[in-house]
Amino acid sequence: MSSPTESIVNVQQFNALETKVDALVAQLHQLLPQQQSQNKKSGRNGFKNNQIPRVPSFSRLNRPLTPESLPETPEISTPAIQPVLDQADSVAFTERPSAQLAIQILDIIQRYGNNAVSGDASWPGKVKFMPVVEACVVKREPIRMILPAFPFKSPNRKDKTLGSHVDMGEELALMHLNGLCESIAEVYEHGAKVVIASDGLVYNGECKKPLLKHRGSQSPDLMGIEDGEVWDYGTGIRQIVQRKGLSNISAFRIVDLLGHCNTDRLTREEYLIHAGCYRRELVARFGPRNFDSHAAVLEEEDTRMTYRGYIKFLTKDLMYTKMAMEAQSQPSPKRRYKEAIENLAYQMITRGKAFAAAIEENCASYVRLSIHPSSGKTKLSVPLIPPPPGGQLMTPWHSSVAVSADGTFRTVHAATVRDTHDLVYQDGRPHHFRERSPLYDLGETEVDFEHLYPCGLIIRPAAGTKPAPSYRRIDAQKLRKLAEIRSPVVLRGFAETTDRELFINSAQEIGDVLSQPAGVVQEIKEHYFMTSEARPMHYDGMFSIVTQKDENGNDLKDEQGKEIRIQKSPK
């Protein structure tokens, strides 16, 4: 527990900080345009005569400073300048080990982000979340992050998704988030946790008003998704977390934000009975009073970006819904459909504000993540499935996953790859698309492929194959080609894998087998390479030694008559 005196700000700290601020102010004078709009007047959001206010000299104060005693300063937007925290390695407060570690953790979190800022500008939200992260470090607790996401699958199951259930997209996204936590654990022993706040119930249910403006138009819900489907999708998310062993990921529903008792024992039937009540209670308790979504879109940068994102995906999401069919029956159907989409987006903005307020109240000690583009000032936008260079950024519930022949994962709309990819099923449900390639035809034996994250491949006999086929029936050269682009490639569930000579002969069909001092096959007893010590990072074959030969193929020997042994690199 920190002592009361630790909250007092030292004058020497502010002297050092003042020097940094003066340098930033000088850069701002150079970056701000010489002419500002004439309607900007002096006050909290504007500066008189285009001048940046002088920073008070803290060194002139002869008494200890507390945060409450500091003068109020104008809100300065400096998108081209990195926050003070990024340039503060020489400022006294970063000499605290907890602060240094907090900055290091925030740097890791930023690497997973994708904010709407130009160039290599730092994440502005570091300033907001620095105290949050450092508090966890001081208390030796996991860093907590909250992500509103994973609502339900897009209702467009014809062009975009594979159905209403979770698939490879959700698996990759959750493993990516778990990887963020593992990256933090590499520098911070107490690790990190990501909590998924499922927002599906926010964006379905009754509309506040009809989306189509004509007599008799009735749009009973926002997205046309049943509450039962929201529950099933959320259950699927939890099953992935458990099945994949993603110990750093957890999830909760809206009812958990409302403070109801025994939500961990909530059944599907109880959820469906009370879903409408949960939704209305959320809006009534946390919805901003007199909120104007139209004004918010015009005035708030993050809200405007979210609105534009809604318009983009809703236009395709709802192409085959009742709302789209109603629009087609009216004069100027395209304009009517566009108006309905815009009305829906504004209502989603209002619902989203209530949900965000509930999260802010209940999760103030969490780092806020988001799937929507943002300026990064109050949250970090995180791509759940980072696209390859030139790829399109999509969430797993608005897309399908296509696996390229080289193992690259891409989020795509299903309609764009049906002619070039095979649809792969898992447990009887569509799971992902796989690019058609002769490499996946490994001979007379039917096999199943499991694509590993972030790379690699497991090959097993097809489900139901009995008895287990020999691995010798696999095309060795195709297996080698797969290994060259999909390494590591692992064979599981095949027969005849314990015959030493057969194993060596089969390996020689793939390529030259590198011999090590202990022989072609290294039999591991208890510890790798007969030692319990940590094994340094290396490539397979780096310890393979061969006798050096002359141009005639004769063994070369040194002055003592011993064979000259050299390392043979793998090919």
C-alpha positions in Angstrom: 0.0 0.0 0.0 1.5 3.3 -1.0 1.8 6.1 1.6 -0.1 9.3 1.4 3.0 11.3 0.6 3.5 9.3 -2.6 0.6 11.2 -4.2 2.4 14.5 -3.8 4.0 15.7 -7.1 7.7 16.7 -6.6 8.7 20.2 -7.8 11.9 18.8 -9.4 9.8 16.4 -11.4 7.8 19.2 -12.8 10.9 21.2 -13.6 12.1 18.4 -15.8 8.6 18.0 -17.3 8.4 21.7 -18.0 11.4 21.4 -20.2 9.8 18.7 -22.2 6.5 20.6 -22.5 8.4 23.7 -23.7 10.0 21.6 -26.5 6.6 20.2 -27.5 5.0 23.7 -27.5 7.8 24.9 -29.8 7.1 22.0 -32.2 3.4 22.9 -32.1 4.1 26.5 -33.1 5.8 25.1 -36.2 3.1 22.5 -37.0 -0.1 24.5 -36.4 -1.2 26.5 -39.5 -0.7 30.2 -39.5 -4.3 31.0 -40.3 -7.1 29.5 -38.3 -10.8 29.7 -38.9 -12.2 33.1 -38.0 -15.0 31.6 -35.9 -12.6 30.1 -33.3 -12.6 32.3 -30.3 -10.6 32.3 -27.1 -11.7 29.8 -24.5 -11.3 26.2 -23.6 -11.5 25.0 -27.2 -9.7 27.8 -28.9 -6.7 30.2 -28.5 -6.7 34.0 -28.8 -4.7 35.2 -31.8 -3.7 31.7 -32.7 -1.3 31.5 -29.8 -0.7 28.5 -27.6 -1.0 29.5 -23.9 2.1 29.8 -21.9 2.8 26.8 -19.7 3.0 27.9 -16.1 6.4 27.7 -14.5 6.2 25.2 -11.7 9.6 26.1 -10.5 8.2 29.4 -9.2 5.9 27.6 -6.8 7.3 27.3 -3.3 4.9 24.6 -2.0 4.4 21.0 -2.8 2.0 20.3 -5.7 -0.9 17.9 -5.8 -2.8 17.0 -8.9 -5.8 19.1 -7.6 -3.6 22.2 -7.3 -2.6 22.3 -11.0 -4.1 25.0 -13.2 -6.6 23.9 -15.8 -5.1 23.8 -19.3 -6.8 23.9 -22.7 -7.4 20.7 -24.6 -4.7 20.6 -27.2 -5.1 18.1 -30.1 -1.6 17.1 -31.3 -2.0 14.2 -33.7 1.4 14.7 -35.3 3.2 14.8 -31.9 3.9 11.7 -29.8 2.5 11.9 -26.3 4.7 13.1 -23.5 4.9 9.6 -22.1 6.7 8.4 -25.2 9.3 11.1 -24.9 9.6 11.1 -21.2 12.5 8.7 -20.7 14.4 11.6 -19.2 11.6 12.8 -17.0 11.8 11.9 -13.3 8.6 10.0 -13.0 9.6 7.3 -15.4 12.5 6.4 -13.1 9.9 4.4 -11.1 10.3 0.7 -12.2 6.5 0.4 -12.2 6.1 3.2 -14.7 8.9 1.9 -16.9 7.2 -1.5 -17.0 3.8 0.0 -17.6 5.1 1.9 -20.7 6.7 -1.3 -21.9 3.3 -3.1 -21.6 1.5 -0.3 -23.3 4.0 -0.5 -26.2 3.1 -4.2 -26.6 -0.6 -3.5 -26.6 0.0 -0.7 -29.2 1.7 -3.2 -31.5 -1.6 -5.1 -31.8 -3.5 -1.9 -32.6 -4.6 -0.3 -35.8 -5.8 3.3 -35.1 -6.8 5.9 -37.6 -3.6 7.9 -37.1 -1.1 8.8 -39.8 2.4 7.5 -40.1 4.1 6.0 -37.1 2.4 8.3 -34.6 2.2 6.8 -31.1 -1.1 5.7 -29.6 -2.7 8.7 -27.9 -4.5 6.5 -25.5 -1.3 5.7 -23.6 -1.8 8.9 -21.6 -5.3 7.7 -20.5 -4.3 4.1 -19.7 -0.9 4.7 -18.2 -2.3 5.0 -14.6 -4.6 2.0 -15.2 -1.7 -0.3 -16.3 0.7 1.0 -13.6 -1.9 0.4 -10.9 -2.0 -3.3 -12.0 1.8 -3.4 -11.9 2.0 -2.0 -8.4 -0.6 -4.4 -7.2 1.0 -7.3 -9.0 -2.2 -8.1 -10.8 -2.8 -9.1 -14.4 -3.3 -6.3 -16.9 -7.1 -6.3 -17.7 -8.4 -5.4 -21.1 -12.1 -5.2 -22.2 -13.3 -5.7 -25.8 -17.0 -5.2 -26.8 -17.3 -7.7 -29.7 -18.5 -11.0 -31.0 -22.3 -10.1 -31.2 -23.6 -12.7 -33.8 -23.0 -13.7 -37.4 -24.0 -11.3 -40.1 -27.5 -12.1 -41.4 -26.1 -12.2 -44.9 -25.3 -15.9 -45.0 -25.4 -16.0 -48.8 -22.5 -13.6 -49.7 -20.6 -13.0 -46.5 -20.6 -15.8 -43.8 -20.9 -19.6 -43.6 -23.9 -19.6 -41.3 -25.0 -18.6 -37.8 -22.4 -20.6 -35.8 -18.8 -19.8 -34.9 -16.1 -21.1 -37.3 -12.4 -20.7 -38.0 -12.7 -16.9 -38.0 -13.7 -16.8 -34.3 -11.0 -19.3 -33.5 -8.2 -17.2 -35.1 -9.5 -14.0 -33.5 -9.6 -15.5 -30.0 -6.1 -17.0 -30.4 -4.8 -13.7 -31.6 -6.1 -12.0 -28.5 -4.7 -14.7 -26.3 -1.4 -14.1 -28.1 -1.5 -10.4 -27.0 -1.8 -11.6 -23.4 1.1 -14.0 -23.8 3.2 -11.3 -25.3 2.6 -9.2 -22.2 3.5 -12.2 -20.0 6.9 -12.3 -21.6 7.8 -9.0 -19.9 5.4 -9.0 -17.0 5.1 -12.1 -14.8 1.5 -11.6 -13.8 0.4 -11.5 -17.5 -2.8 -10.1 -18.9 -6.4 -11.0 -19.4 -8.9 -10.0 -22.2 -12.6 -9.9 -21.3 -15.0 -10.2 -24.3 -18.1 -8.1 -23.7 -20.6 -9.7 -26.0 -22.7 -6.9 -27.5 -25.2 -9.0 -29.5 -28.2 -8.2 -27.4 -27.4 -4.5 -27.9 -27.9 -4.6 -31.7 -31.0 -6.7 -32.1 -34.4 -6.4 -30.5 -37.1 -3.7 -31.0 -36.4 -0.5 -32.9 -37.2 2.8 -31.4 -39.0 3.8 -34.6 -39.7 2.3 -38.0 -36.6 2.4 -40.3 -38.7 2.9 -43.5 -40.7 6.1 -43.5 -44.1 5.1 -45.0 -47.5 4.2 -43.6 -47.7 0.7 -42.4 -44.0 0.1 -42.3 -43.0 -2.1 -39.4 -39.4 -3.1 -38.6 -39.6 -5.0 -35.3 -35.9 -5.3 -34.7 -32.6 -3.8 -35.7 -30.8 -6.6 -37.4 -33.4 -9.4 -37.7 -31.4 -11.7 -35.4 -33.3 -13.8 -32.8 -32.2 -13.6 -29.2 -31.7 -17.4 -29.2 -29.1 -17.0 -32.0 -27.2 -14.4 -29.9 -27.1 -16.9 -27.0 -25.9 -19.8 -29.1 -23.2 -17.6 -30.7 -21.9 -16.5 -27.3 -21.9 -20.1 -26.1 -19.8 -21.0 -29.2 -17.3 -18.4 -28.2 -17.0 -19.8 -24.7 -16.6 -23.3 -26.1 -13.7 -22.2 -28.3 -12.0 -20.6 -25.3 -12.3 -23.9 -23.4 -11.4 -26.2 -26.3 -8.3 -24.3 -27.3 -7.1 -23.7 -23.8 -7.2 -19.9 -24.1 -6.7 -19.3 -20.4 -6.3 -15.5 -20.8 -9.7 -15.0 -22.4 -13.1 -14.8 -20.7 -16.5 -13.5 -21.8 -19.6 -12.0 -20.3 -23.0 -10.9 -21.4 -25.0 -7.7 -21.0 -26.8 -9.1 -17.9 -23.4 -9.2 -16.1 -23.1 -5.4 -16.6 -26.5 -4.9 -15.0 -25.5 -6.3 -11.7 -28.0 -9.2 -11.6 -27.3 -12.1 -9.3 -26.3 -15.6 -10.2 -25.7 -14.8 -13.9 -23.1 -17.6 -14.1 -26.0 -20.0 -13.7 -28.2 -18.4 -16.2 -29.9 -20.9 -18.6 -30.8 -20.4 -22.2 -34.5 -20.5 -21.4 -34.1 -17.8 -18.7 -32.0 -15.7 -21.0 -34.7 -15.8 -23.7 -37.5 -14.9 -21.3 -35.7 -11.8 -20.0 -33.6 -10.7 -23.0 -36.0 -7.9 -23.9 -35.9 -6.7 -20.2 -32.1 -6.7 -20.2 -32.0 -4.6 -23.3 -34.5 -2.0 -22.1 -32.8 -1.8 -18.7 -29.4 -1.2 -20.4 -30.8 1.7 -22.4 -32.8 3.1 -19.4 -29.9 3.0 -17.0 -26.9 3.9 -19.2 -28.3 5.7 -22.2 -27.2 9.3 -22.3 -30.0 11.8 -21.6 -31.1 13.9 -24.6 -28.5 12.3 -26.8 -28.7 13.3 -30.4 -27.0 10.7 -32.6 -27.0 13.0 -35.6 -25.2 15.7 -33.8 -22.7 13.2 -32.3 -21.8 11.9 -35.8 -21.1 15.4 -36.9 -19.1 16.5 -33.8 -17.3 13.4 -32.5 -14.5 11.9 -34.5 -14.8 8.4 -33.1 -18.6 8.3 -33.4 -18.3 9.5 -37.0 -15.9 6.7 -37.9 -18.1 4.1 -36.2 -21.2 5.5 -38.1 -19.3 5.2 -41.4 -18.4 1.6 -40.5 -22.0 0.8 -39.7 -23.1 2.1 -43.1 -20.5 0.1 -44.9 -21.3 -3.3 -43.5 -25.1 -2.8 -43.0 -25.6 -2.1 -46.7 -24.5 -5.6 -47.5 -25.6 -7.3 -44.3 -29.2 -6.6 -44.8 -29.5 -7.1 -48.6 -31.8 -10.2 -48.2 -33.8 -9.1 -45.1 -37.4 -8.0 -44.8 -36.3 -4.4 -44.6 -34.6 -4.7 -48.0 -37.7 -6.3 -49.5 -39.9 -3.5 -48.2 -37.7 -0.9 -49.7 -37.9 -2.7 -53.1 -41.7 -2.4 -53.0 -41.5 1.4 -52.8 -40.8 4.2 -55.3 -37.1 4.9 -55.5 -36.1 1.7 -53.8 -32.3 2.4 -53.7 -32.9 5.7 -51.9 -35.4 4.2 -49.5 -32.9 1.4 -48.7 -30.2 3.9 -48.1 -32.4 6.0 -45.8 -33.3 2.8 -43.9 -29.7 1.9 -43.4 -28.8 5.4 -42.2 -31.7 5.4 -39.7 -30.6 2.0 -38.4 -27.0 3.2 -38.1 -28.1 6.2 -36.0 -30.1 3.9 -33.7 -27.1 1.6 -33.3 -25.0 4.6 -32.4 -27.5 5.4 -29.6 -27.5 1.8 -28.3 -23.7 1.6 -28.6 -23.4 4.7 -26.4 -25.4 3.1 -23.6 -23.3 -0.1 -23.9 -20.1 1.9 -23.8 -21.3 3.9 -20.7 -22.1 0.6 -18.9 -18.6 -0.7 -19.7 -17.0 2.5 -18.5 -18.8 2.4 -15.2 -18.1 -1.3 -14.6 -14.7 -1.6 -16.1 -12.9 1.6 -15.3 -9.7 -0.3 -14.4 -9.5 -2.0 -17.8 -7.7 -1.0 -21.0 -10.4 -0.4 -23.5 -10.1 -2.2 -26.9 -12.3 -1.8 -29.9 -13.0 -3.4 -33.3 -14.1 0.0 -34.7 -11.7 2.5 -36.3 -10.9 5.3 -33.8 -8.5 8.2 -33.1 -7.1 6.1 -30.3 -7.6 8.7 -27.6 -10.0 6.7 -25.4 -9.5 3.1 -26.8 -7.3 1.0 -29.0 -8.6 -0.3 -32.3 -7.5 -3.9 -32.7 -7.7 -6.0 -35.9 -8.9 -9.4 -34.7 -7.5 -11.2 -37.7 -4.6 -9.1 -39.1 -4.8 -9.2 -42.9 -1.8 -10.0 -45.1 -0.2 -7.0 -47.0 -2.9 -5.6 -49.2 -5.6 -7.7 -47.6 -8.9 -6.3 -46.3 -9.6 -5.9 -42.6 -12.8 -7.7 -41.5 -14.2 -9.1 -38.3 -14.9 -12.8 -38.2 -18.7 -12.3 -37.8 -18.8 -10.3 -41.0 -16.7 -12.7 -43.1 -15.4 -16.2 -43.8 -11.8 -17.4 -43.6 -10.0 -18.5 -46.7 -6.7 -20.5 -46.2 -4.3 -20.0 -49.1 -2.0 -22.9 -50.3 0.9 -21.2 -48.5 -1.0 -21.2 -45.2 -2.0 -17.5 -45.2 -5.3 -16.8 -43.4 -7.5 -14.2 -45.1 -10.9 -12.8 -44.1 -13.1 -12.7 -47.2 -16.8 -12.6 -48.2 -17.8 -16.2 -49.0 -19.2 -15.4 -52.4 -15.7 -14.2 -53.7 -14.0 -17.6 -53.1 -16.6 -20.2 -53.8 -15.3 -20.9 -57.3 -11.6 -21.1 -56.3 -11.7 -22.7 -52.8 -13.1 -25.9 -51.3 -15.5 -25.5 -48.4 -14.2 -27.5 -45.4 -16.5 -28.8 -42.7 -15.7 -29.5 -39.0 -18.1 -31.4 -36.8 -20.7 -31.3 -39.6 -20.6 -27.5 -39.9 -19.0 -25.2 -42.5 -15.7 -24.1 -41.0 -13.5 -22.4 -43.6 -12.5 -22.3 -47.2 -9.2 -23.8 -48.5 -7.6 -22.9 -51.7 -7.7 -25.7 -54.3 -4.2 -27.1 -54.8 -2.7 -30.5 -55.9 -0.6 -30.3 -52.8 -3.6 -31.3 -50.7 -4.0 -34.6 -52.7 -1.5 -36.8 -50.8 -2.2 -40.0 -52.6 -4.6 -42.9 -52.1 -5.2 -42.2 -48.5 -7.9 -39.7 -47.5 -6.7 -37.2 -44.9 -7.9 -34.3 -42.9 -5.8 -31.1 -42.5 -5.8 -29.0 -39.4 -4.3 -25.5 -40.0 -2.3 -24.3 -37.0 -2.1 -20.8 -35.7 0.0 -18.9 -36.5 1.6 -21.4 -38.8 1.9 -25.1 -39.4 -0.2 -28.1 -40.4 -1.4 -31.3 -38.8 -2.3 -34.2 -41.2 -4.5 -37.0 -39.9 -6.3 -39.9 -41.5 -9.8 -38.9 -42.5 -12.3 -39.2 -39.7 -13.7 -42.7 -39.5 -10.8 -44.4 -41.3 -10.2 -47.8 -39.8 -7.7 -49.4 -39.4 -5.2 -46.6 -39.2 -3.4 -46.4 -42.6 0.4 -46.5 -42.8 2.2 -43.1 -43.3 4.1 -44.8 -46.1 1.0 -44.3 -48.3 1.4 -40.6 -48.2 3.0 -39.0 -51.3 6.5 -38.2 -49.9 7.3 -35.5 -52.4 4.1 -33.6 -51.9 4.7 -33.9 -48.2 8.1 -32.2 -48.7 6.6 -29.4 -50.8 4.0 -28.8 -48.1 6.7 -28.7 -45.5 8.6 -26.1 -47.5 5.7 -23.7 -47.4 3.7 -24.8 -44.3 6.3 -25.8 -41.8 6.0 -27.4 -39.4 4.0 -30.3 -40.8 3.0 -33.0 -38.4 1.6 -36.4 -39.1 -0.7 -37.9 -36.4 -2.7 -41.1 -36.2 -0.9 -43.1 -38.8 0.4 -46.7 -38.4 4.0 -48.2 -38.7 5.7 -45.2 -37.0 7.8 -47.3 -34.6 9.8 -49.4 -37.1 13.2 -47.7 -37.0 14.5 -48.9 -40.4 11.2 -48.3 -42.1 11.1 -44.8 -40.6 14.6 -44.0 -42.0 13.8 -45.4 -45.4 10.6 -43.3 -45.6 12.6 -40.2 -44.6 15.0 -40.8 -47.4 12.2 -40.6 -49.9 11.6 -37.0 -48.8 15.2 -36.0 -49.1 18.8 -36.3 -47.8 18.7 -37.4 -44.2 21.2 -35.4 -42.1 23.3 -37.5 -39.7 24.2 -36.3 -36.3 27.0 -37.6 -34.0 24.6 -39.9 -32.3 23.3 -41.3 -35.6 20.5 -40.6 -38.1 17.8 -41.1 -35.4 18.1 -39.3 -32.1 16.1 -41.3 -29.5 15.0 -39.0 -26.7 14.8 -40.7 -23.3 14.0 -38.1 -20.6 15.6 -34.8 -21.7 16.2 -33.3 -25.1 19.7 -34.2 -26.2 20.5 -35.8 -22.8 20.4 -32.6 -20.9 17.8 -30.8 -18.8 19.2 -27.4 -19.6 17.5 -24.9 -21.8 18.1 -25.6 -25.5 19.2 -22.5 -27.6 17.1 -21.5 -30.6 18.5 -23.4 -33.7 17.5 -24.8 -37.0 17.1 -28.6 -37.5 20.4 -30.0 -38.8 22.7 -27.3 -37.4 24.5 -30.0 -35.4 24.8 -32.4 -38.3 28.5 -33.2 -38.9 30.0 -34.9 -42.0 33.5 -35.8 -43.1 35.1 -33.3 -45.5 36.1 -34.9 -48.8 38.5 -33.8 -51.6 37.5 -33.5 -55.2 37.9 -37.2 -55.7 35.6 -38.1 -52.9 38.4 -39.2 -50.5 38.2 -38.4 -46.8 40.3 -35.4 -45.8 42.5 -35.8 -42.7 44.4 -33.3 -40.5 48.1 -33.4 -39.5 47.3 -35.9 -36.8 45.6 -38.2 -39.2 42.1 -37.5 -37.9 39.2 -37.0 -40.3 38.2 -33.4 -40.8 34.6 -33.0 -39.7 32.5 -30.1 -40.8 28.9 -28.9 -40.3 26.5 -29.7 -43.1 23.7 -27.2 -43.6 20.3 -28.5 -44.4 19.0 -28.2 -48.0 
